[in-house]
Amino acid sequence: MLLIDLSEYVNVTSPAAAPAALAQAQRQPPKPPPPVGTRAPAAQLVIAQTDQLDPPGTRVVVSRSFADFTSQATFDIKKCDVHRLEEGPPLKAELTREQGLQYYRVMQTVRRMELKADQLYKQKIIRGFCHLYDGQEACAVGIEAAINPSDHLITAYRAHGYTYTRGIAVKEILAELTGRRGGVAKGKGGSMHMYAPHFYGGNGIVGAQVPLGAGIALACQYQGNNQVCVALYGDGAANQGQLFESFNMAALWKLPCIFTCENNQYGMGTSVERASASTDYYKRGDFIPGIRVDGMDVLCVREAFKFAAEHCRSGKGPIVIELKTYRYHGHSMSDPGVSYRTREEIQEVRSKSDPITMLKERMLSNNMASVEEFKEIDIAIRKEVEEAAQYATSDPEPPLEELCNHIFSNDSPLEVRGTNPWARLKSVS
């Protein structure tokens, strides 16, 4: 598929004539590529090898010219359902080759990182709460592709993917999961409490991050910096009363907040149909416009959040987005995930709607990348994750005297009571 008529580029020559023949072949103008989109320069590979079956002294010169890759393509994406909007996001999305490879690389890294976390948890190296994000990678990557690094994001306890897309290295995330000093929160936050610039966690209380996100949006409006806040929550948290209080205040004050429900179909072990009288989560804002998006398609997510960010930046107030997605693991590592759904259901989603496979097939079918290129990316990611796991299991744990550090910011050291009145620890900002 990648070679253009290899037989045309095979010449049998004597050793002395080989360089001249090769130079002549290279001087000849290349055939024009097929007219498919805008194309990048061709990559050429010249391999000289000796064929042992030919007479002694005969060299076979093989020049492989790989087909040009399409540098940009336009794809049809699924139409979004809208609420209180005259029109929604576009029905087509443009994708460059560089963007596609980057989206693939980030989604695959999150997938491999989560699978490694699963392995370390089962080895009892990671302990406590641990909620994995595999299956939902298109949500995090699509959102990040649509907003600016200076925009703000806050989410619930399924936070590993967003921690990575917000700029934290894999080794710092895994080290936080194993409770080591090199972790993003110095080993004291664990799975649910990771932070980065303009990323406010990782929050353990169901739904509590949503009013915090509204407060961040209020700060953006107050400072007039044209930034937005993405406040994420799950379908299980969608029935929390504090969400509706936040909706009301955000609508009254026209806050630049994108309220985002990651609907992965199950809140802990309860399907959305059994938990919610209305499963149209994008309409829950009532007086706030809403969009329901295919959360398994990274391009669909990206275009919806571009639309939503522009809505907020233009002063129109908040918007609600429902991302229809799916988690492959259980709710947390203590949940096998198959007591309330079948293995066949999980496998069907994997085979028909996997976000990584969908992007990969799009790029391959439009000649935007090669199978070998994806394999090289996969190998590099596996190596990175393995090295991160080695770091996360060998880095030392934080000493006891650092347990109470960073309680306050820019404050003088103070004593903190320990587990009994006689145990005194010091907090250093």
PyMOL commands that set and color helices and strands:
alter all, ss='L'
color gray80, all
select helices_A, chain A and resi 6-9+18-27+97-122+137-146+160-165+170-177+209-223+241-253+272-275+281-283+298-313+343-353+355-365+371-394+400-402
alter helices_A, ss='H'
color red, helices_A
select strands_A, chain A and resi 10-13+38-39+44-49+59-65+70-76+81-83+92-96+152-154+229-234+257-263+266-267+270-271+290-294+319-324+414-417+424-427
alter strands_A, ss='S'
color yellow, strands_A
deselect
rebuild
show_as cartoon
